[in-house]
Amino acid sequence: MANPLTAASTVGDWLDHPEGGPALRELLAQGGFDESVLAPVRQLPLQQMVALSQGRIPQSVVDGLVLRVNGGVMPAAEAENPTERIVAGRFDGQTVIVTGAASGIGRATASRILREGGRVIAVDISGDRLKELDADNLVAVAADITDPEDVARIVAAAGDRIDGLANIAGVVDDFSPVHETSDAIWEKVFAVNVDGVFRLTRAVVPAMLAVGRGAIVNVASEAALRGNAAGVAYTASKHAVLGITKNTAFMYGPHGIRTNAVAPGGVATGMAQPPNSSEFGQGRTGPFMRLIPPVALPEHLAASITFLLSDDGVNLNGVILPSDGGWSVQ
């Protein structure tokens, strides 16, 4: 007997199911959509639609679909992400700073380091969301990485030993091309995506030099590898992240400090584009964006990031790892 459909079943399993498919297509039709909009998320659990929709698909709707295809009975819950494999003890005795830790990739990375034995300095501008993180060996620091005083507080919270830094916090642009890009968008994107990475990296390197070891991982983007994945501000900022990564890797490699970058493709973080996004920019990028491989879960990116942070990445320095499901080979 086939397993029942649950919220942990993939969107593809739902669409291919004789009862789940019609139910899901009916829900889409009510919003004026067809199943083509789900192509990038076919491999994700249906549950992920709650976060991705940013409130347009509440939990009650997902629960209703599950009840509908199971005769009004809620089946036993399944593991939402059975592909995650925790490596016990991989970060034992280590302190790692993780920015953007209150949600998405940052939260998944912080969670994995904690479960693998590390101490995490969890940094995010959202103090309220950081309060949701409650775990042993976690120090929550509500801070703005664009503020030099806040950067100093982050490093002070870590203490004398800093083994790793994951620069994950970032903001998107409005897909505007250069002739439409405002000073405000340009400055905001660069302040977070470039200046924040620079300042925090500069702040942690002395502690790593003192002990002759350390690992830094910067989150770039598919937009760091091509010109058709975002607006000019975000694209330029993520290209700058690659420059910071390569130069830092070169400068400090002989001192035992490894610096690498991960370039994500589509990730189910629910990070939305700003309102009033550029029609010009989206008109140009839209056809290419529809070709992206299925989006990943934040936990999948956390696997790539923690690999590079850990001693498993011992021979990697200056690497730009496209963790994008193969988008970069298109």
N, C-alpha and C positions, 0 to 999 in steps of 0.2 A: 504494500500500500504506500502511495506517495506521501511524502511529508506534507502537512497542511501549510497553507500560506500564512505567514505571520508578518509582523512589521519588520522583522529581520530578513525576510526573503527579498531578493533583489527586485528592482523595478522590472528587469527583463523577465524574471520568473513570473511576476504578476501579469505582464502583458501577454505572455505565452500561455497562460492558464485559461482553460475554457470558461471559468467563472470570474477569475480575477481580472482577466483582460477586459471584458465588457464593463465591469464595475469601474475600473480605473479610467477607461476611455470615456465613460459617462461623466465622471468627475471632471475630466479635462474639458469636455464639451460644454459643461456648465460655465466654465471660465472663458470659453471662446477659443480653446486650443485643441490641437490634435496630438497624437502620440509622437510626432516628429520632435516636439520640444523636449522629449525625454531621452532622445538618442544619446546625449553625452553622459547620462546618469543611469544607463541600463544596468550597470554592474554594481550600483550602490543599493544599500538596503532601503526599502520604502520609508522606513523611519526617518531617514536623512532628509526627506522632503519637508519635514517640519522646520528644521533649521534653515534649509536652503530657501524656502518660500518666504522667510522673514514674517511669519504670521498669517500669510494668505492661506496656508494649509495648516490649521491647528491640529493638535494631537487628537482631538475628538474626531476629526475626519478620518485620520489614519486608523484609529480604533474602530470606527464605524465600518470601514472597508474590511478590516480583518473579521469583525463579527459577521458581516454580510456573507462572506464566502465560506464561513465555518458554521453556518446554521445557528448563529446567535451565541456560539460558544467561543470564548477566548482561549486559544491553544496555549500551551506552555511556552514561556519566553525562550528564545534562543540567544546565543552569543551574537551580539551585533557585528563584531569584527573578528571572525575566527582566524583571519590571516595574521594577526599580530602574534609574534613569538618573543616573549620576554626572556632576556639573558640574565639570569640571576647573578648578582655580584659584579656586573660589568663596570659599574661606577662606584664600587665600594671605596669609601674614604675620600671621594672627590667632591669638590664644590664647583657647580656650574651655574653661571648666570644665564637666564633665559628671558629675553624680552618678548613682548606681545603674549605674555603667558596666561592672560585671562580668557583667551578664546582661541579657537581654530588650531593652527599648526603649533603655535606657542604653547597652548595648554596641553596638547597631545605630547609634545616634546618634554615638557616639564613632568608630566605624569609618567612617561616612560623612564626618564632618568631616576625619578624617585623609586619606582618599582624595581629598578636595577641597582639600587643601593646607594645612589648619590644624594648629595645635599643640593637643593635648588634655591637660588635666589630668583624668585619669580617676580618679574617686573612688568608693569602695565600702567597705562595712563588712567585706566578705569579702576579706581579703588574699590568701588562697590562689587565689581565682578571678581576682583582678586579675593574678596572676603569669602567667596564661595569655595576657594581652595583651602582645604583644611587637612593638612597631613603632617606627619612627623618629618623632620629634616627639610621642611619648606619654610623659607622666610619670604613673606610677601612685602614688596616695596612698591607703593603707588608712586610713580614717578614719570616725568616727561623727559624722554631721552634727548630732546632738543635743548634742555636747560642744563647748563654746566653744573649748577649746584645740585640738581637732582642726580646727575651722573656721579658726582662725588658721593652722594648718599648711597647709591647702589653699590659702589665699590667698598664703602665703609661697612655696609651690611654683610658683604661677603667675607670680610676679615682679611687676614694675612695671606690666606691660601686661595688662589683662584686657578682651578685646573682647566676650566672650559668657559667659553662664551658662545652663545647662540644668538646672533643678531637676527631676530625674526620679525620684530615690529615693523610695520610698513603701512603706507596709505596708497590708494589708487588715484588716478587722475580722471578727467571727464572725457577721455578719448579725443580731446581736441588736437588738431594739427597745429603746426607752429603759428600760422597766421591768425588762429583763433585763441591761442593760449594766453590767459591773463597772467599778470605778475603774481596774483594771489595764489593761483593754482601751482605755478612753477615754484614759488618760494615755499609753499607748504609741503609739496612733494619732496623737494630737495632737503628741506629741514629735517624731515623724519627719515627718509630713505637713504640719504647720503650723510648729512651732518651728524645725525644720531649715531649711525654706524661708526663714523670716524671718531667721534668723541669718546664713545664707550670703548672702542678698541684701543685708542690711545691710553685710556685710563687703566686698562687691565694688563697691558703688555709689561709694565715694570715688575709686577708681581710674578709673571711668568718667567721673565728674564732672571729674576732672583733665584729661581729654583731650576732653571734650565729645561723647562718643559711646559707644554700647554697646547690647547687645541681651540681654534676659533672657526666657527662655521657661520657664514653669511648667507642669508636667503636672498637670492637674486630673483629671477623670473624667466619664463620663456621669452619675455620682452627684452631680456638682456642678450638674447641670441638672435633676434630678428627685429624687423621694423614694423611688422603688421599685427602686433598683438595688443597694442595700447596706444595712448596718445603720446605726444612728443615728450612731455614732462616725465611720465612714468618710465618710458623707454630709455630716455637719457639717464635718469636716476639709477636704473638697474644696470645699465652699462657702466656707470661710475662705480657701482658696487663691485663689479668684476675687476675694475682697475685697482680698487683698494685691496681686494683679495689677492691678486697676483703680486702686487708690490709688497704687501705684508708677508706673503709666503716667501718671496725672494729675500727680503731683508732679514727675517728672523728664523728661517729654516735651519741655518747652522747653529742656532741657539736652542734647538729643541722645540720650537713653537711651529706647529702646523696650522696653516690657514687655507681653508677650502670654501667652496660655495655650492649651494644646491639651487638649481633653477627649476622651480615647479611649473607644471602646466596648469590645467584646470584642477582646482581643489574645492571640495565641498565645504567651504568655510562660511558661506552665507554673506561674505563681504560684498556689499552692493556697490554699483557705480553711483556717483553723486547724481542728484537730480539735474535736469537740463544738460545731460550729456550731449556732446557734439553730434549733430546729425551727419555732418560732413565726415567726421572721423569714423563713426559707426557704419556709415554707408560704405566706406573703403575697407574697414577691417571685418565687417560682418560676414562676407562670403568665406573668408579665411577662418574665422572663429568657428564656423559651422563644421569645419573639417577636423577639429581637435579630437583626439582620442577620448574615451570615457574618462570622466573626472575621477580623481582619487579622493580618498578620505584623508583627513588630517593625520591620522595614525600612520598612513603609508608614507607621508613626508617625514614624520617623526622617526620612522625606521631609517630613512636615508641620513637624516641629520645626526641621529645618535651613533650611527655607524662611523661617520666621519669624526665625531667628537671623541669616540672611544679609542682604545688601543687597537681595535680591529682595523682602524685606518692608519696604522703606524707608518706605512710607506706612501702615504698620499699627502702631497703638499702642493698647493696651487691648482688643485683640480676644480673644474667647473662641472658638476654632476647634474645632467638634465634628468631630473626625477619627474618625468612628464608623460609617461605611458607611450613614448615613441614619437611625440609631436615633433621633436627637433630633427627627426630624420625625414620628415615630409618635405 
